[in-house]
Amino acid sequence: MTTLLTRNIATMTEMREPHKVLKRSGGEPVAILRNSALVGYFVPADAVSTQQRRVATIVDVMEGLASRREITQPVLDYLQDK
């Protein structure tokens, strides 16, 4: 059983008129189904953030890794060849 990541659903047949699907969804993403199986998601432009993305620097990455060291170290120890 597939878990849908949105509460809005449309069939492939309904996608013949995408403007109606958009109107019904209220601008939220829509799961597209074919024969009750998930095909993909239709994401309206309004649902995508227009906020500019920030690229992580090597310093950001190293700080993130260091902050999670306590959590990841036991896994790294287990995976290490002895």
C-alpha positions in Angstrom: 0.0 0.0 0.0 1.4 3.4 -1.0 1.1 6.3 1.3 0.0 9.5 -0.5 1.8 12.7 0.5 -1.2 14.9 -0.2 -4.9 14.7 0.5 -5.9 15.8 -3.0 -6.3 13.0 -5.6 -7.1 13.0 -9.3 -7.2 10.3 -12.0 -5.3 10.4 -15.3 -8.7 11.0 -17.0 -9.3 14.1 -14.9 -5.9 15.4 -15.9 -7.3 16.0 -19.4 -8.6 19.3 -17.8 -5.8 20.3 -15.4 -7.4 23.7 -14.7 -10.3 21.9 -13.0 -7.9 19.8 -10.9 -6.0 22.9 -9.8 -9.2 24.7 -8.9 -10.5 21.7 -6.9 -7.2 21.3 -5.0 -7.0 24.9 -3.9 -3.5 25.3 -5.2 -2.1 22.3 -3.2 -0.2 19.3 -4.7 -2.4 16.5 -6.2 -1.6 12.8 -6.3 -2.3 11.4 -9.8 -3.6 7.8 -9.8 -4.0 5.3 -12.7 -6.0 2.1 -11.8 -5.7 3.0 -8.1 -1.9 3.1 -8.4 0.1 6.3 -7.8 1.7 7.6 -11.0 3.1 10.9 -9.6 2.3 14.3 -8.2 1.0 17.4 -9.9 2.4 20.4 -8.1 1.0 23.8 -9.0 3.5 26.6 -9.3 1.9 28.4 -6.3 2.8 25.4 -4.1 6.5 25.8 -4.7 8.4 28.2 -2.6 9.9 31.1 -4.5 12.3 31.7 -1.6 15.9 31.7 -2.9 17.8 28.6 -1.9 21.1 28.9 0.1 24.0 26.7 -0.9 25.7 25.1 2.1 29.4 25.8 2.5 31.9 23.3 3.6 31.9 25.0 7.0 28.1 24.4 7.3 28.5 20.8 6.3 31.3 20.2 8.8 29.3 21.9 11.6 26.2 19.7 10.8 28.3 16.5 10.9 30.0 17.5 14.2 26.6 18.3 15.8 25.4 14.7 14.9 28.6 12.9 15.8 27.1 11.5 19.0 24.3 9.9 17.0 26.4 8.7 14.0 29.5 7.4 15.8 28.0 4.1 17.1 26.9 3.3 13.5 30.3 4.2 12.1 32.0 2.0 14.7 29.7 -0.9 13.9 30.4 -0.5 10.1 34.1 -0.2 10.5 36.1 -3.3 9.3 37.9 -4.9 12.1 
